[in-house]
């Protein structure tokens, strides 16, 4: 019977030790969150190195695909993202050349060239390359598909 009070003391010590450990861990977490987190008004690492891109809408395309029977087509609406409004106005001025380049690209594709997900990513990159060629340098940073129908 002498073991019963000692077991209670042992369990009480473990309980107190566990609570103290829990408080220390919680306090450390709060301290780390408070002192290591950047201030709310501080710029993030990305904010200083990247600028907001400007979007330029391109009127939609409806182009017959290179299909032997001539029954397949692509309907595509895109926007081009550029780094400044100055370049956006240049894109607007060169829109006929850009549309011509994209029309020629689309009409050279077949349904099987465009069916997979990977081929659509490749098409996006090819459109960006053609637009940059029409603009005479790397000015288009990204191409976004707003509408893509292949039938």
Secondary structure by P-SEA (a helix, b strand, c coil): caaaaaaaaaaaaaaaaaaaaaaaaaaaaaaaaacccccccccccccccccbbbbbbccbbbbbcccccccbbbbbbbbbbcccaaaaaaaaaaaaaaaaaaaaaaaaccccccccaaaaaaaaaaaaaaaaaaacccccccccccccccc
